[in-house]
Amino acid sequence: MAINKDLLFNNDISVNVSVTLGSADLRVHQLLKLGRGAVVELDRDINDNVDIYANDILIGHGEVVITDNETIGISVTDTVSNK
């Protein structure tokens, strides 16, 4: 199947980008006990890269940064080939 390259560069196509900082396994009773101020420990260290996904497909890794506007951003450190 041939891909129309003009379609790939269409500005009207939306892609959902998400970042995973880490994960944690909790039992239901632990989850139900969570409240405001609760801390859930993740399986990564503070200096570990985060995973970057586009439409739930891993596309790369990056580092968490604070932008000039004092918002959270991701600096891409490498990309993943999904052949």
ZINORPE-V800944 format. One record per run of one state. SS is the DSSP state (helix for helix, strand for strand, loop for the rest). FROM is the first residue (numbers start at 1). TO is the last residue. Records with the same first field share a line. If there is no record, write none. Layout:
SS: FROM-TO ; FROM-TO
//
This chain:
loop: 1-4 ; 9-16 ; 21-27 ; 34-49 ; 55-56 ; 67-71 ; 80-83
helix: 5-8 ; 28-33
strand: 17-20 ; 50-54 ; 57-66 ; 72-79
//
